[in-house]
């Protein structure tokens, strides 16, 4: 069947099997060149093997829960959305969540996803106690910080290339309601936005939407959104008797690919200006439901079709703290000058992280979506070069087009990861289009 990532590019014909039992899974792994695939929400080609893609969504059982510690033991195909549906009514929420709940736990571990609270709580690895990983011969190895630690470290952020993630133990966060106390801070430019992040490092959650079409004194104007889990007394009156209940967001389907002209520099510029004005009017604090705060795009079914048949590219980098202001300024200047304004642009502050191959490090991360066009493709090398010039690196879960030399130049850990895989005989057993493109 034809597969792609969430960006709908690249597309590839792939042999796909969806085992239901561990023995069946082991047989497929033994064939080699295997890559596990969850819900297909990585943006590029990291979960595609033309020869042996293994759909893990049948491994979707929650196995145990410890209410004293918040530890959930579950299979890798369990969706984050199902964890929330099951445990939020009991007062538990994911400790770390990305901008979509439509991912599997295995995918969250493989990409070592991060959220709006990295500056305080770190990436997904912070809540992972142990992982069961299936190796080339069907053997299952339990790994943790104290047991088979090298496998544990390389699996978190290893993009499925260390083996098939089978089960895991993750800890949830105790919360008092299903609502978020949000503070909206309009920022006139990039410097003001970064000042707002630095002034609010104690906030549990922080994220900014950036208007990438703005220029001059307003370059990088943003809406910075802080968040805290609300107390029951802060919940809207009609929900105070049931504080974990929140209004269900209607899922708006996007059934077809939008025409190629729908998202162009003019329409994106108009949308961004209107979005900023509307957000600025909401300046201050209000109570919002968890789904609207963490997962606004999940309310639009197949929102990736907004970019048309050609799909889109996401560029996401992190630039270390000491060069972040200059680096982000240069990135936004290049984007603004190109006229290729991003429709969905997000800035976050990362805290320190020491890990084998995960994306985050202390500094700022910028995520940008571009419709695939000749002009946008031509812009990518310039953004790569700016990132490299400022000591930054790139997020493999969002990558669909990076050349191997760019990864090697930005992240010396890539060579160490490839060597570790070769030394353990994993290179022939686990592979994806991305690993082959990037020489991993």
Phi, psi and omega in degrees: 000160179274131180237154169210170170275190184294336178281000181059024175199138353283164174253144181211145172284130184221146172275121186238130172236150182232080183293156178246343182235155184296322180294321177295319177299316180299322178297319180292318179300322183297342179286344177086169181051037184270148168218134177281146179229131177265247182264010174072030184262358168292147194280332186247234190247023184285343181243034179231122168237116180305329185269335190196073175268129184246112178282118186262010189288347175282344176272075194233032181261137166272127192259323179197161177214135179251105183291347178282328183245346185078014182277124176253128172255126186209160174283160189291338181275001177293134180275145175301325178299322180289325175299315180295315180301323183280320193252340176299319176300342178263000177096025181231145182218153178305138178292323178224131178219138174282193184278006172223143175265000185267046176235159177270161176297322177298319177294321179298322179287314183300322179268353188043063187298160179230167180225202182281357183244021182299326183299337178252318193248351180082191182272187184301330180305333182297336182252004181266121179270318176203163181224137168262123184240129176271128181266186188301329183259016180086002179287144181249125182244126174274132181227150180205187177296337184249348185229123184049052190297327181294320176296318178301312184294317182285334179290321177287106184094359183276004173056036176078009187266003177258355184141180180268120176289121188254312180217164178203161171242120181233148179261136177263166181257132175285130178230160184261349179199174176261026185236156183237132171274106185258135172246123180262126180238103174291137180236128186290338182200179184299317182300317180295323179295315180292326174298321180295319176299311184295327180283348185233040179295343178276350178292139180298314182236142174207138180202153177228136166269135184244137173275098184283353178270346182292150184226175174060227181294343182257012179304125179078019178301145194215164167244108179269127183241114175266157181210145174222146174293126186282148172284157181305326181291345179268348183295145176310141188311320184292344182250002186293332178286338179226072190293345178270354178270139179221161180298137177284129178280129178293131178278118181264109183285146173242090196284339184229163174288132178293151176298151187302333183276353188296315177255098178230170183308324181290313181291323178294318179298318180294317179298313183299318180297317180293321181295319179295315180300316180295318179294321180297329178291341180265018180308137180113198187251137173209164180263126180233158180281157185301321185293318179292327181284313186272327192227053184300325183285339179295343179286348179250105181297131179055046181296343178297341179288349175302335185270001175083184186295330182285346179079194181215165177245140169250132174253120175225124178231165168234136179241132185298158189305319187287341178242007189295319183296312179294317182297315180294322177300317180291321177299311182293325177296318179296318180295314181298318181294329182286339185079001182266064184297137178278138179284321181237105184234126187230134177242134177223155176261124175264147170266183180297147173207130176243108182210164188293313185211019179282159185288314192292152166208164183300124181153212182237140176245138180237127178242131186223136175252132178230129170302141179290111178216165179300319182293319180292320178297322179292334180285331188303315179299327178293318178293321175302313184296320179297317179299314179298319181300335184250017175075024183270176176216178194236153185267114184293331180293341180254354188278137174226359189209002185294134174287153182301323183292332177289316177299314182298321181286336183266336189215095180298344178294338181299316178295320179296322178295314180298320179295316178300319179294317180295317182298333182257010176069029183266343188298319181281337184274325184231118184206151176224169173303322180293316181296324178289321179294324185261006179058043177266000000 
